[in-house]
Amino acid sequence: MSPRALDPLYRAREFPRMPSPRRQSRTQEQRLSRAERQIRAVANVATQPDAQSVAGTVYLLPPATLDDIGNTIVIHSSAGPGTQTYIGVLDPFGLPQWLLISSNDTGGSGSGSTIGGATFTADHQWSLSSLAPRTLAASSDGDLFIGIDNDDVRRLDPTTGTITRPVLGFPPTTTVRGISARTTGTGDIYVAGRTAKKLYRWNSGTSAIVTSSDTHTFTAVRYNASDGFVYSAYGTSAAGGALERRNANTLNLSATTATITSPSALVGLGVDAVSGDLLTTTYSGSGYIVVRRTVANVAVWGAGTNRAEITTAAGIAADSTFVYVADSGANKIRVYLLSTGVYQGSFGSSGSGLDQLSSPQDVAVDGSNIYIADFGNNRIIRWVKS
């Protein structure tokens, strides 16, 4: 053997030691983040908890995209061919789940409706698979919070079409009948639980959940950015209802405001973002009333007047010009002038097309966008006002 072959430096240069496949695999595994390792461990799942069954392997998109959403880490993934996207989430205990759900994010253009000098056109829908949206709230960052019937809360990013849970198991087992978002400051979500007869507040910064101390059959809740209070509605047609002002942090009744009593059941609750006035839909026993009132319970318009055009009123919202009422019985969105309450017309019709509705339960407004909880079609629809 030549002297050069005996030289250890020469041997290291000419004959580098190759890592064993096992060691190489372990090194690559160490490069993966904890989130990726745990999500990959459950990648070959066949049934998704919140969506239809998906046969085969769930593939990570290359490269995996990590987002921070509250206390969860999300990896966007696709489940083979098709339009559904599934999301692997680490729950608060560090356990991975495929929760779903990016929706069938579908654009298009429905037929326009001209109402009160404005044109309303359906242009987008987000399928929720088998989930039925009961109530909606628009946040200041452009996202939507969705209260799911007999389930918990979802968050929709209309830009990407991604739908996630802000926190698992929120609210506790109950029927969600109202939701509101407070994205400034503490970033809270408020939920009215009808069957549990409680109000809930979830803080996105600490994940703390606050529960109201009093018990009512709550039907709606809204955070009012104009005065910093939370307003809740409750009641049944037999026993009457009430509208109350509450501390936004503790959910305790405000000591500075008396309970505002309604003639009957309060159904929907909205806020005029400009004036801070409250908007309500109420069942009077013989029909539905739409009222705009101040927080001191002074009616601006609508008190005691049944709206003959409404079949079954549900949620209510407003922009700077109009008030929108979801008429679940007629599958329409009723439109009123915010300043006077004069009825202007409606958009939507019965069906499952882009510009059609099936039992709409709530409406939320973000600028010129009107979002509708299309309950019977298991989706969110966006109409644009121009």
C-alpha positions as CSV (number, residue, x, y, z in Angstrom):
1,M,0.0,0.0,0.0
2,S,1.4,3.4,-0.9
3,P,2.3,5.9,1.8
4,R,-0.4,8.3,0.5
5,A,-3.0,5.7,1.1
6,L,-1.9,5.5,4.8
7,D,-2.2,9.2,5.2
8,P,-5.5,9.9,7.2
9,L,-5.9,13.3,5.7
10,Y,-5.6,11.8,2.2
11,R,-8.1,9.1,3.0
12,A,-10.6,11.7,4.4
13,R,-10.4,13.7,1.2
14,E,-10.6,10.8,-1.2
15,F,-12.9,8.5,0.6
16,P,-15.4,10.5,2.7
17,R,-17.5,8.5,5.0
18,M,-21.2,8.4,3.8
19,P,-23.8,8.5,6.5
20,S,-25.9,5.3,6.8
21,P,-29.5,5.6,5.4
22,R,-30.8,5.2,9.0
23,R,-28.6,8.0,10.3
24,Q,-29.5,10.2,7.3
25,S,-33.2,9.6,7.9
26,R,-32.8,10.5,11.5
27,T,-31.0,13.7,10.6
28,Q,-33.7,14.8,8.2
29,E,-36.3,14.0,10.9
30,Q,-34.5,16.2,13.3
31,R,-34.8,19.1,10.8
32,L,-38.6,18.9,10.9
33,S,-40.4,21.1,13.3
34,R,-42.3,19.5,16.1
35,A,-45.5,20.5,14.3
36,E,-44.5,18.9,11.0
37,R,-43.4,15.7,12.8
38,Q,-46.7,15.4,14.6
39,I,-48.8,16.2,11.6
40,R,-46.9,13.8,9.4
41,A,-47.6,11.1,12.0
42,V,-51.3,11.3,11.2
43,A,-51.1,12.1,7.5
44,N,-52.5,8.8,6.4
45,V,-55.9,9.2,7.8
46,A,-59.1,8.3,5.9
47,T,-61.9,10.1,7.8
48,Q,-61.9,13.8,8.5
49,P,-63.8,14.7,11.7
50,D,-65.7,17.6,10.2
51,A,-66.0,16.7,6.6
52,Q,-66.8,13.8,4.3
53,S,-64.6,10.7,4.3
54,V,-61.5,10.9,2.1
55,A,-59.9,7.7,0.9
56,G,-56.2,7.5,0.5
57,T,-53.3,9.6,1.7
58,V,-53.4,13.2,2.8
59,Y,-50.4,14.9,1.1
60,L,-48.5,17.9,2.5
61,L,-48.1,20.7,0.0
62,P,-44.5,21.3,-0.7
63,P,-43.3,23.3,1.1
64,A,-45.7,23.0,4.1
65,T,-47.0,26.4,5.1
66,L,-47.1,27.2,8.8
67,D,-49.4,29.8,10.2
68,D,-49.9,30.9,13.8
69,I,-53.6,31.0,14.6
70,G,-54.2,31.7,18.3
71,N,-52.5,28.9,20.1
72,T,-52.6,26.5,17.2
73,I,-50.1,25.7,14.4
74,V,-51.7,25.0,11.0
75,I,-50.2,23.2,8.1
76,H,-52.2,23.6,4.9
77,S,-52.6,20.3,3.1
78,S,-54.5,18.8,0.2
79,A,-56.3,15.5,0.2
80,G,-55.5,14.1,-3.3
81,P,-57.5,15.4,-6.2
82,G,-60.4,17.7,-5.8
83,T,-61.1,21.1,-4.4
84,Q,-61.2,20.3,-0.6
85,T,-58.3,21.3,1.5
86,Y,-57.7,19.8,5.0
87,I,-55.8,21.5,7.7
88,G,-53.7,19.7,10.3
89,V,-53.9,21.5,13.7
90,L,-52.2,21.0,16.9
91,D,-54.8,21.3,19.6
92,P,-54.1,22.9,23.0
93,F,-52.7,19.6,24.3
94,G,-50.2,19.3,21.4
95,L,-52.1,16.6,19.7
96,P,-52.5,16.7,15.9
97,Q,-55.9,16.6,14.2
98,W,-57.2,17.0,10.6
99,L,-60.0,19.5,11.4
100,L,-60.8,20.5,7.9
101,I,-61.8,22.5,6.1
102,S,-60.9,24.7,3.4
103,S,-64.1,25.1,1.5
104,N,-65.1,24.8,-2.1
105,D,-64.1,28.4,-2.7
106,T,-66.1,29.3,-5.8
107,G,-66.4,32.6,-7.6
108,G,-68.7,33.7,-10.3
109,S,-71.4,36.3,-10.9
110,G,-75.1,36.1,-10.1
111,S,-77.8,38.3,-11.5
112,G,-77.8,41.8,-10.0
113,S,-80.6,43.4,-8.1
114,T,-81.0,47.2,-8.0
115,I,-82.4,48.4,-4.7
116,G,-82.5,51.9,-3.4
117,G,-80.1,53.2,-6.0
118,A,-77.5,50.4,-5.3
119,T,-76.9,47.2,-7.2
120,F,-76.3,44.0,-5.3
121,T,-74.6,41.0,-7.0
122,A,-73.6,37.6,-5.6
123,D,-70.0,36.9,-6.5
124,H,-68.6,34.2,-4.2
125,Q,-69.5,31.2,-2.0
126,W,-67.7,29.1,0.5
127,S,-69.0,25.6,1.1
128,L,-69.0,24.3,4.7
129,S,-69.6,20.7,3.6
130,S,-72.1,19.3,6.1
131,L,-71.8,22.2,8.6
132,A,-74.8,24.6,8.8
133,P,-74.0,28.2,9.6
134,R,-76.4,29.8,12.1
135,T,-74.8,33.2,12.8
136,L,-72.1,35.5,11.4
137,A,-69.8,38.3,12.6
138,A,-67.4,40.4,10.5
139,S,-64.1,41.4,12.2
140,S,-62.1,44.5,11.6
141,D,-59.3,42.5,9.9
142,G,-61.7,41.2,7.2
143,D,-62.3,37.7,8.5
144,L,-65.6,36.2,9.4
145,F,-66.6,34.3,12.5
146,I,-69.2,31.7,12.0
147,G,-71.4,30.1,14.6
148,I,-72.2,26.6,13.5
149,D,-75.5,24.9,14.3
150,N,-75.0,22.3,17.1
151,D,-71.2,22.8,16.9
152,D,-68.5,25.4,17.7
153,V,-67.1,28.4,16.1
154,R,-65.2,28.7,12.7
155,R,-63.1,31.5,11.3
156,L,-63.2,32.2,7.5
157,D,-60.5,34.2,5.7
158,P,-62.4,35.3,2.5
159,T,-59.1,36.1,0.8
160,T,-57.7,32.6,1.0
161,G,-60.9,30.6,1.6
162,T,-59.3,28.9,4.6
163,I,-61.7,28.0,7.4
164,T,-60.3,27.1,10.8
165,R,-61.4,26.8,14.4
166,P,-60.1,29.7,16.5
167,V,-60.1,27.4,19.5
168,L,-61.2,23.8,19.8
169,G,-64.4,23.1,21.7
170,F,-65.6,26.7,21.9
171,P,-68.2,27.4,23.0
172,P,-68.9,24.4,25.4
173,T,-71.7,22.2,24.2
174,T,-74.6,24.5,23.3
175,T,-76.7,25.7,20.4
176,V,-75.1,28.8,19.1
177,R,-77.6,31.6,18.4
178,G,-75.4,34.6,18.2
179,I,-71.8,35.6,17.6
180,S,-69.8,38.8,17.7
181,A,-66.2,39.8,17.3
182,R,-64.1,42.4,19.0
183,T,-60.8,42.3,17.2
184,T,-59.4,45.5,18.7
185,G,-57.5,45.3,22.0
186,T,-58.0,41.9,23.4
187,G,-59.4,40.2,20.3
188,D,-62.5,38.6,21.8
189,I,-65.2,36.4,20.4
190,Y,-68.6,36.6,22.0
191,V,-71.2,33.7,21.7
192,A,-74.8,33.5,22.8
193,G,-75.5,29.9,23.8
194,R,-79.2,29.2,23.7
195,T,-79.5,25.7,25.1
196,A,-76.8,26.3,27.7
197,K,-78.5,29.6,28.5
198,K,-75.2,31.4,28.8
199,L,-73.0,34.0,27.2
200,Y,-69.4,33.3,26.5
201,R,-66.3,35.4,25.8
202,W,-63.1,33.9,24.4
203,N,-59.9,35.9,24.5
204,S,-57.6,35.1,21.5
205,G,-54.6,36.3,23.4
206,T,-54.9,34.1,26.5
207,S,-57.5,31.6,25.3
208,A,-59.4,32.3,28.6
209,I,-63.1,31.7,28.5
210,V,-65.5,33.9,30.5
211,T,-69.0,32.7,31.2
212,S,-71.9,34.9,32.2
213,S,-73.2,34.5,35.7
214,D,-76.9,34.9,34.8
215,T,-79.0,32.4,32.9
216,H,-81.4,33.2,30.0
217,T,-82.5,31.7,26.7
218,F,-80.1,33.9,24.7
219,T,-80.9,34.6,21.1
220,A,-78.2,37.1,20.0
221,V,-75.1,39.1,21.2
222,R,-73.3,42.1,19.7
223,Y,-70.2,44.0,20.7
224,N,-70.7,47.8,20.2
225,A,-67.5,49.5,19.4
226,S,-69.1,52.9,19.8
227,D,-69.5,52.6,23.6
228,G,-67.3,49.5,24.3
229,F,-70.2,47.4,25.8
230,V,-71.7,44.1,24.8
231,Y,-75.4,43.9,24.2
232,S,-77.4,40.6,24.5
233,A,-80.9,39.6,23.6
234,Y,-83.0,36.8,25.0
235,G,-86.5,35.7,25.4
236,T,-89.4,33.6,23.9
237,S,-92.6,34.7,22.3
238,A,-94.6,33.5,25.3
239,A,-92.5,35.1,28.0
240,G,-91.3,38.2,26.2
241,G,-87.7,39.2,25.8
242,A,-85.1,41.7,26.8
243,L,-82.2,43.6,25.5
244,E,-79.3,44.2,28.0
245,R,-76.0,46.1,28.2
246,R,-73.0,44.3,29.6
247,N,-69.4,44.8,30.6
248,A,-67.4,43.6,27.6
249,N,-64.8,41.8,29.8
250,T,-66.8,40.3,32.7
251,L,-70.2,40.0,30.8
252,N,-71.9,41.3,34.0
253,L,-74.9,43.6,33.5
254,S,-73.9,47.2,33.3
255,A,-74.8,49.2,36.4
256,T,-75.4,52.3,34.3
257,T,-78.2,50.9,32.1
258,A,-81.5,49.3,32.9
259,T,-82.8,46.3,31.1
260,I,-84.5,47.2,27.9
261,T,-87.7,45.1,27.7
262,S,-89.2,44.1,24.4
263,P,-92.9,43.4,23.8
264,S,-92.0,39.9,22.8
265,A,-89.1,37.6,21.6
266,L,-86.0,39.4,20.3
267,V,-84.6,37.4,17.4
268,G,-81.8,39.3,15.8
269,L,-79.5,42.0,17.1
270,G,-77.2,44.4,15.1
271,V,-75.3,47.7,15.6
272,D,-75.1,50.8,13.5
273,A,-71.3,51.2,13.4
274,V,-71.6,55.0,12.8
275,S,-74.1,56.1,15.5
276,G,-73.9,53.1,17.9
277,D,-77.6,52.6,17.6
278,L,-79.0,49.1,18.1
279,L,-81.0,47.3,15.5
280,T,-83.4,44.5,16.4
281,T,-85.7,42.0,14.8
282,T,-88.6,41.0,17.1
283,Y,-91.5,38.7,16.9
284,S,-94.5,40.4,18.2
285,G,-96.9,37.5,18.3
286,S,-98.6,38.6,15.0
287,G,-95.7,39.5,12.8
288,Y,-92.1,40.7,12.8
289,I,-90.9,44.2,13.8
290,V,-87.6,45.8,12.7
291,V,-86.5,48.6,15.1
292,R,-83.6,51.0,15.2
293,R,-83.2,52.3,18.8
294,T,-80.6,54.2,20.8
295,V,-78.9,52.4,23.7
296,A,-81.2,54.3,26.0
297,N,-84.1,52.5,24.4
298,V,-85.4,55.5,22.4
299,A,-86.9,54.3,19.1
300,V,-85.5,56.1,16.1
301,W,-87.9,54.2,13.9
302,G,-89.9,51.0,13.6
303,A,-91.3,50.4,17.2
304,G,-94.6,48.6,17.2
305,T,-94.9,48.4,13.4
306,N,-95.3,44.9,11.9
307,R,-93.4,44.5,8.6
308,A,-95.8,42.9,6.2
309,E,-93.0,42.0,3.8
310,I,-91.2,39.7,6.2
311,T,-92.2,36.1,6.4
312,T,-89.7,35.0,9.2
313,A,-87.1,37.4,10.4
314,A,-83.7,36.2,11.6
315,G,-80.4,38.1,11.7
316,I,-79.8,41.8,11.1
317,A,-76.9,44.1,10.1
318,A,-76.3,47.5,8.7
319,D,-73.8,49.5,6.6
320,S,-73.7,53.3,6.3
321,T,-76.8,53.4,4.1
322,F,-79.0,50.3,4.5
323,V,-80.2,47.8,7.1
324,Y,-80.3,44.1,6.0
325,V,-82.6,41.5,7.5
326,A,-82.3,37.8,6.7
327,D,-85.8,36.6,5.9
328,S,-85.4,32.8,6.4
329,G,-89.0,32.1,5.6
330,A,-88.9,33.7,2.1
331,N,-85.2,33.0,1.3
332,K,-84.5,36.7,0.8
333,I,-82.5,39.5,2.3
334,R,-84.8,42.5,3.0
335,V,-83.3,46.0,2.6
336,Y,-84.3,49.1,4.6
337,L,-83.0,52.7,4.6
338,L,-80.9,53.1,7.8
339,S,-82.0,56.7,8.2
340,T,-85.8,56.2,8.0
341,G,-86.5,52.5,8.1
342,V,-88.4,52.7,4.8
343,Y,-88.4,49.3,3.0
344,Q,-86.5,49.4,-0.3
345,G,-86.7,45.8,-1.7
346,S,-85.0,42.5,-1.4
347,F,-82.4,40.3,-3.1
348,G,-82.1,36.5,-3.3
349,S,-84.5,33.8,-4.2
350,S,-85.1,30.1,-3.3
351,G,-82.6,27.6,-4.5
352,S,-78.9,26.6,-4.4
353,G,-77.5,28.8,-7.2
354,L,-74.9,31.5,-6.5
355,D,-77.6,34.2,-6.1
356,Q,-80.1,31.9,-4.3
357,L,-80.7,31.1,-0.7
358,S,-82.2,28.4,1.5
359,S,-83.3,29.5,5.0
360,P,-80.7,32.4,5.5
361,Q,-80.1,32.8,9.2
362,D,-77.8,35.8,9.5
363,V,-76.1,38.6,7.7
364,A,-72.8,40.4,8.3
365,V,-71.4,43.5,6.6
366,D,-67.8,44.5,5.8
367,G,-67.5,47.6,3.7
368,S,-69.4,46.9,0.4
369,N,-69.5,43.2,1.1
370,I,-72.6,41.5,2.5
371,Y,-72.0,38.0,3.8
372,I,-75.0,35.7,4.3
373,A,-75.2,32.5,6.5
374,D,-77.0,30.3,3.9
375,F,-78.1,27.7,6.4
376,G,-80.0,25.3,4.2
377,N,-77.2,25.2,1.6
378,N,-74.4,24.8,4.2
379,R,-72.4,27.7,2.9
380,I,-71.5,31.4,3.2
381,I,-72.4,33.6,0.3
382,R,-70.9,37.1,-0.5
383,W,-73.0,39.8,-2.2
384,V,-71.3,43.0,-3.3
385,K,-73.0,46.4,-3.2
386,S,-72.0,48.8,-5.9
